């Protein structure tokens, strides 16, 4: 990727999170959660960092944070993708601009991973890219809250699912508590990069059947016939913050009382 052009990071941060109301402003180490996320984006070397929010209180959390701009977006967006598409319009990014979508609940996202998803997008020629990491235990593989993916030899995604894919027929016929050898399983990491023009097109696509069945927005892209490039994360992505329990674990991690790997 040409360092003269670089990439931008957009952080969608909706105030009214269902499982953790007011999530962007929940305190982590005495500071708003979303502020930690913005610092991770800055550490990754993005040429621009934008917070896309629907609430002035969240915008105010960035007050005085050098290098972070705020896009006030509609409260009626159905997804973070739609919010980012509006952010792209407000920011005035050209269609070829590489935009990294860093979720506003990822306070420990490694800077290397943020940069890697942008690099993969630029190198692959795909309109969209994401990251994955190996699944090493059966409990994770069978957890429907953990999204799995399979990819082609080219590195492009073939499918995303909440189901345990691929399914080793003979091994699981004998035992589903232990993964057989081979290491074929990947956990999807919910960070994306897009060209800004494709981000706008994505937001205008109608939801696909597979997306509605699995409740996975990225399936809309595959079902419409577009590529999603997938690379392995250069280092582990710690869990994000979705619940009060997650916030407690994040607090412990920040304080150094929890393991620092995912």
GINOR-V448437 format. One record per residue. RES is the residue in three letters. SS is DSSP state (a for helix, b for strand, c for the rest). PHI is phi in whole degrees, -180 to 180 (NA if undefined). D_FIRST is the distance of its C-alpha to the first C-alpha in Angstrom with 1 decimal. Layout:
BEGIN
res=RES ss=SS phi=PHI d_first=D_FIRST
res=RES ss=SS phi=PHI d_first=D_FIRST
END
This chain:
BEGIN
res=UNK ss=c phi=NA d_first=0.0
res=UNK ss=c phi=-67 d_first=3.8
res=UNK ss=c phi=-64 d_first=6.1
res=UNK ss=c phi=-71 d_first=8.7
res=UNK ss=c phi=-94 d_first=7.9
res=UNK ss=c phi=63 d_first=6.9
res=UNK ss=c phi=-145 d_first=8.8
res=UNK ss=b phi=-117 d_first=12.6
res=UNK ss=b phi=-118 d_first=15.0
res=UNK ss=b phi=-119 d_first=18.3
res=UNK ss=b phi=-115 d_first=21.3
res=UNK ss=b phi=-77 d_first=24.1
res=UNK ss=b phi=-141 d_first=27.4
res=UNK ss=c phi=-91 d_first=30.6
res=UNK ss=c phi=-68 d_first=33.8
res=UNK ss=c phi=-89 d_first=36.1
res=UNK ss=c phi=-67 d_first=34.7
res=UNK ss=c phi=-70 d_first=37.4
res=UNK ss=c phi=-88 d_first=37.5
res=UNK ss=c phi=-148 d_first=36.9
res=UNK ss=c phi=-53 d_first=38.0
res=UNK ss=c phi=69 d_first=36.4
res=UNK ss=a phi=-53 d_first=33.6
res=UNK ss=a phi=-58 d_first=31.1
res=UNK ss=a phi=-101 d_first=33.9
res=UNK ss=c phi=-60 d_first=35.3
res=UNK ss=b phi=-83 d_first=35.5
res=UNK ss=b phi=-130 d_first=33.6
res=UNK ss=c phi=63 d_first=34.7
res=UNK ss=c phi=82 d_first=36.5
res=UNK ss=b phi=-129 d_first=33.4
res=UNK ss=b phi=-58 d_first=32.2
res=UNK ss=a phi=-53 d_first=30.0
res=UNK ss=a phi=-66 d_first=27.4
res=UNK ss=a phi=-68 d_first=27.1
res=UNK ss=a phi=-62 d_first=26.0
res=UNK ss=a phi=-64 d_first=23.2
res=UNK ss=a phi=-61 d_first=22.0
res=UNK ss=a phi=-66 d_first=22.0
res=UNK ss=a phi=-65 d_first=19.8
res=UNK ss=a phi=-64 d_first=17.2
res=UNK ss=a phi=-64 d_first=17.6
res=UNK ss=a phi=-66 d_first=17.4
res=UNK ss=c phi=-78 d_first=13.9
res=UNK ss=c phi=87 d_first=12.6
res=UNK ss=c phi=-62 d_first=12.2
res=UNK ss=c phi=-73 d_first=12.7
res=UNK ss=b phi=-141 d_first=15.6
res=UNK ss=b phi=-126 d_first=17.7
res=UNK ss=b phi=-122 d_first=20.4
res=UNK ss=b phi=-101 d_first=23.4
res=UNK ss=b phi=-107 d_first=24.8
res=UNK ss=b phi=-136 d_first=28.5
res=UNK ss=c phi=-113 d_first=31.9
res=UNK ss=c phi=-139 d_first=34.0
res=UNK ss=a phi=-63 d_first=34.7
res=UNK ss=a phi=-65 d_first=35.5
res=UNK ss=a phi=-70 d_first=32.0
res=UNK ss=a phi=-59 d_first=30.6
res=UNK ss=a phi=-65 d_first=33.1
res=UNK ss=c phi=-65 d_first=31.7
res=UNK ss=c phi=-90 d_first=28.6
res=UNK ss=c phi=-56 d_first=31.1
res=UNK ss=c phi=86 d_first=30.3
res=UNK ss=c phi=-87 d_first=26.9
res=UNK ss=c phi=-62 d_first=24.7
res=UNK ss=c phi=90 d_first=21.3
res=UNK ss=b phi=-114 d_first=22.3
res=UNK ss=b phi=-106 d_first=23.3
res=UNK ss=b phi=-122 d_first=25.6
res=UNK ss=b phi=-113 d_first=25.9
res=UNK ss=b phi=-83 d_first=29.5
res=UNK ss=c phi=-113 d_first=29.4
res=UNK ss=c phi=-64 d_first=32.2
res=UNK ss=c phi=-78 d_first=34.1
res=UNK ss=c phi=-98 d_first=34.7
res=UNK ss=c phi=-68 d_first=31.3
res=UNK ss=c phi=-81 d_first=31.7
res=UNK ss=c phi=-151 d_first=28.4
res=UNK ss=a phi=-64 d_first=25.4
res=UNK ss=a phi=-62 d_first=23.4
res=UNK ss=a phi=-62 d_first=25.9
res=UNK ss=a phi=-65 d_first=25.7
res=UNK ss=a phi=-69 d_first=21.9
res=UNK ss=a phi=-62 d_first=22.4
res=UNK ss=a phi=-67 d_first=25.0
res=UNK ss=a phi=-59 d_first=22.8
res=UNK ss=a phi=-61 d_first=20.1
res=UNK ss=a phi=-66 d_first=23.1
res=UNK ss=a phi=-62 d_first=24.4
res=UNK ss=a phi=-74 d_first=21.1
res=UNK ss=c phi=75 d_first=20.7
res=UNK ss=c phi=-71 d_first=17.1
res=UNK ss=c phi=-70 d_first=16.3
res=UNK ss=c phi=-61 d_first=16.0
res=UNK ss=c phi=-91 d_first=12.3
res=UNK ss=c phi=-61 d_first=11.5
res=UNK ss=b phi=-85 d_first=9.8
res=UNK ss=b phi=-114 d_first=12.9
res=UNK ss=b phi=-97 d_first=13.6
res=UNK ss=b phi=-93 d_first=17.3
res=UNK ss=c phi=-106 d_first=18.8
res=UNK ss=c phi=-61 d_first=22.5
res=UNK ss=c phi=-75 d_first=24.9
res=UNK ss=c phi=-119 d_first=26.8
res=UNK ss=c phi=-117 d_first=24.3
res=UNK ss=c phi=-71 d_first=25.3
res=UNK ss=c phi=-116 d_first=24.1
res=UNK ss=c phi=-56 d_first=20.7
res=UNK ss=c phi=-68 d_first=18.9
res=UNK ss=a phi=-58 d_first=16.0
res=UNK ss=a phi=-63 d_first=14.3
res=UNK ss=a phi=-70 d_first=14.7
res=UNK ss=a phi=-63 d_first=13.4
res=UNK ss=a phi=-68 d_first=10.0
res=UNK ss=a phi=-66 d_first=10.2
res=UNK ss=a phi=-66 d_first=11.0
res=UNK ss=a phi=-69 d_first=8.1
res=UNK ss=a phi=-63 d_first=5.8
res=UNK ss=a phi=-63 d_first=8.7
res=UNK ss=a phi=-60 d_first=8.9
res=UNK ss=a phi=-64 d_first=5.8
res=UNK ss=a phi=-77 d_first=7.1
res=UNK ss=a phi=-82 d_first=10.6
res=UNK ss=c phi=78 d_first=11.2
res=UNK ss=c phi=-76 d_first=13.6
res=UNK ss=c phi=-80 d_first=14.5
res=UNK ss=b phi=-152 d_first=14.8
res=UNK ss=b phi=-143 d_first=13.9
res=UNK ss=b phi=-154 d_first=15.9
res=UNK ss=b phi=-125 d_first=17.0
res=UNK ss=b phi=-147 d_first=20.3
res=UNK ss=b phi=-145 d_first=22.4
res=UNK ss=b phi=-64 d_first=25.6
res=UNK ss=c phi=-94 d_first=29.0
res=UNK ss=c phi=-119 d_first=31.6
res=UNK ss=c phi=-142 d_first=34.8
res=UNK ss=a phi=-67 d_first=36.9
res=UNK ss=a phi=-60 d_first=37.4
res=UNK ss=a phi=-65 d_first=33.7
res=UNK ss=a phi=-61 d_first=33.5
res=UNK ss=a phi=-91 d_first=36.6
res=UNK ss=c phi=-78 d_first=35.7
res=UNK ss=c phi=-68 d_first=35.1
res=UNK ss=c phi=-82 d_first=33.2
res=UNK ss=c phi=-99 d_first=30.6
res=UNK ss=c phi=-84 d_first=28.4
res=UNK ss=b phi=-102 d_first=27.8
res=UNK ss=b phi=-145 d_first=25.6
res=UNK ss=b phi=-123 d_first=25.7
res=UNK ss=b phi=-134 d_first=22.9
res=UNK ss=c phi=-78 d_first=23.1
res=UNK ss=c phi=-63 d_first=22.4
res=UNK ss=c phi=-72 d_first=19.2
res=UNK ss=c phi=99 d_first=18.0
res=UNK ss=b phi=-78 d_first=18.7
res=UNK ss=b phi=-68 d_first=21.2
res=UNK ss=b phi=-97 d_first=24.8
res=UNK ss=b phi=-167 d_first=26.5
res=UNK ss=b phi=-118 d_first=26.7
res=UNK ss=b phi=-156 d_first=30.2
res=UNK ss=c phi=-84 d_first=32.4
res=UNK ss=c phi=-81 d_first=34.4
res=UNK ss=c phi=-77 d_first=34.2
res=UNK ss=c phi=-122 d_first=32.1
res=UNK ss=c phi=-72 d_first=32.4
res=UNK ss=c phi=-105 d_first=36.2
res=UNK ss=c phi=-76 d_first=37.7
res=UNK ss=a phi=-53 d_first=41.0
res=UNK ss=a phi=-69 d_first=43.3
res=UNK ss=a phi=-64 d_first=42.0
res=UNK ss=a phi=-76 d_first=42.2
res=UNK ss=a phi=-67 d_first=45.6
res=UNK ss=a phi=-91 d_first=46.8
res=UNK ss=c phi=-161 d_first=44.9
res=UNK ss=c phi=-106 d_first=42.4
res=UNK ss=c phi=-92 d_first=42.4
res=UNK ss=c phi=-132 d_first=40.4
res=UNK ss=c phi=-77 d_first=37.2
res=UNK ss=c phi=-69 d_first=37.8
res=UNK ss=c phi=-68 d_first=35.8
res=UNK ss=c phi=134 d_first=32.7
res=UNK ss=c phi=60 d_first=30.0
res=UNK ss=c phi=-91 d_first=29.1
res=UNK ss=c phi=-103 d_first=28.6
res=UNK ss=b phi=-130 d_first=25.6
res=UNK ss=b phi=-96 d_first=25.6
res=UNK ss=b phi=-76 d_first=23.3
res=UNK ss=b phi=-102 d_first=21.5
res=UNK ss=b phi=-80 d_first=21.5
res=UNK ss=b phi=-120 d_first=18.1
res=UNK ss=b phi=-131 d_first=16.1
res=UNK ss=b phi=-128 d_first=13.0
res=UNK ss=b phi=-142 d_first=13.6
res=UNK ss=b phi=-75 d_first=13.0
res=UNK ss=a phi=-60 d_first=15.6
res=UNK ss=a phi=-64 d_first=17.7
res=UNK ss=a phi=-71 d_first=18.0
res=UNK ss=a phi=-56 d_first=18.9
res=UNK ss=a phi=-65 d_first=21.7
res=UNK ss=a phi=-65 d_first=22.8
res=UNK ss=a phi=-58 d_first=22.8
res=UNK ss=a phi=-66 d_first=25.1
res=UNK ss=a phi=-93 d_first=27.5
res=UNK ss=c phi=-71 d_first=27.9
res=UNK ss=c phi=-70 d_first=31.2
res=UNK ss=c phi=-57 d_first=31.4
res=UNK ss=c phi=-89 d_first=31.8
res=UNK ss=a phi=-63 d_first=34.6
res=UNK ss=a phi=-63 d_first=32.6
res=UNK ss=a phi=-58 d_first=31.0
res=UNK ss=a phi=-70 d_first=34.5
res=UNK ss=a phi=-68 d_first=35.9
res=UNK ss=a phi=-94 d_first=33.3
res=UNK ss=c phi=57 d_first=32.4
res=UNK ss=c phi=-132 d_first=28.7
res=UNK ss=c phi=-64 d_first=26.8
res=UNK ss=c phi=-65 d_first=23.8
res=UNK ss=a phi=-67 d_first=26.4
res=UNK ss=a phi=-58 d_first=26.8
res=UNK ss=a phi=-68 d_first=23.4
res=UNK ss=a phi=-65 d_first=24.5
res=UNK ss=a phi=-65 d_first=28.0
res=UNK ss=c phi=-83 d_first=26.8
res=UNK ss=c phi=95 d_first=25.1
res=UNK ss=c phi=-96 d_first=21.4
res=UNK ss=c phi=-86 d_first=18.9
res=UNK ss=c phi=-128 d_first=17.5
res=UNK ss=b phi=-77 d_first=15.1
res=UNK ss=b phi=-128 d_first=16.3
res=UNK ss=b phi=-125 d_first=15.2
res=UNK ss=b phi=-74 d_first=17.6
res=UNK ss=c phi=-64 d_first=17.2
res=UNK ss=c phi=-70 d_first=16.7
res=UNK ss=c phi=-154 d_first=19.8
res=UNK ss=c phi=-61 d_first=22.6
res=UNK ss=c phi=-99 d_first=22.5
res=UNK ss=c phi=-63 d_first=25.9
res=UNK ss=c phi=-60 d_first=27.9
res=UNK ss=c phi=-82 d_first=27.6
res=UNK ss=c phi=-117 d_first=30.6
res=UNK ss=c phi=-119 d_first=32.6
res=UNK ss=c phi=-135 d_first=36.2
res=UNK ss=a phi=-58 d_first=38.5
res=UNK ss=a phi=-66 d_first=38.5
res=UNK ss=a phi=-62 d_first=34.7
res=UNK ss=a phi=-65 d_first=35.0
res=UNK ss=a phi=-62 d_first=37.7
res=UNK ss=a phi=-66 d_first=35.5
res=UNK ss=a phi=-65 d_first=32.6
res=UNK ss=a phi=-63 d_first=35.2
res=UNK ss=a phi=-64 d_first=36.4
res=UNK ss=a phi=-62 d_first=32.9
res=UNK ss=a phi=-62 d_first=32.2
res=UNK ss=c phi=-80 d_first=35.6
res=UNK ss=c phi=83 d_first=34.9
res=UNK ss=c phi=-105 d_first=37.5
res=UNK ss=c phi=-129 d_first=35.3
res=UNK ss=c phi=-58 d_first=33.1
res=UNK ss=c phi=-101 d_first=29.6
res=UNK ss=c phi=-126 d_first=28.1
res=UNK ss=c phi=-69 d_first=28.0
END
